[in-house]
Amino acid sequence: EVQLVESGGNLVQPGGSLRLSCAASGFTFSTYWMSWVRQAPGKGLEWVANIKQDGSEKRYVDSVKGRFTISRDNAENALYLQMNSLRVEDTAVYFCSRAGVRDSDFHHWGQGTLVTVSS
Amino acid sequence: DIQMTQSPSTLSASVGDRVTITCRASQSISSWLAWYQQKPGKAPKLLMYKASSLESGVPSRFSGSGSGTEFTLTISSLQPDDFATYYCQHYNSYPVTFGQGTKVEIK
């Protein structure tokens, strides 16, 4: 059974940093694109970033470019999101997701971790 | 960026009803469209991918159709477990984007 478990969400001040983690199990992690998708309170879904199987390609939504960095450790079956220069508008539940055959269809999701940016 | 527009935003229906949700893309996305179901406080769940492919384990009362810019998700006979919010999402190009959601409520 595919399992994705996020951690690292917290309350942080504007301008601060946070690192999210996603522990993956139940599938061959190194053979799938992985993504982060977020959902602000009471709002819809927004794709944030994704990363190729070997980490050689990374893509970001414009609003986080230069501030967020996605990475992965295939030996540890782990996905990460380093978030710097956080803004109030980054407040959201962040979901880790595994792709299907393509790079950005989200076949499996974690339960999410809440990031709150507030002073 | 490709904009995804769902209609209606809210839909009131009864158990047993046939329900259709529409998703329109601002430009052609071929068949690179997925549908998700989300219940309050839970992660989204994939229902359909590549417009009309049913994800494993999803009941056959769900079906998807369309290509290009217009797509539909149909629930043939609404069940109590189906009251939720539904999102479409294109994955034709970057950035991938979602529709604003359609909330299916009990009538």
Interface residues (C-beta under 8 A of the other chain):
Chain A: G44 L45 E46 W47 R59 V61 D62 F95 G100 R102 D103 S104 D105 F106 H107 H108 W109 G110 Q111 G112
Chain B: W32 A34 Y36 Q38 K42 A43 P44 K45 L46 Y49 K50 E55 Y87 Q89 Y91 Y94 P95 V96 T97 F98 G99 Q100 G101
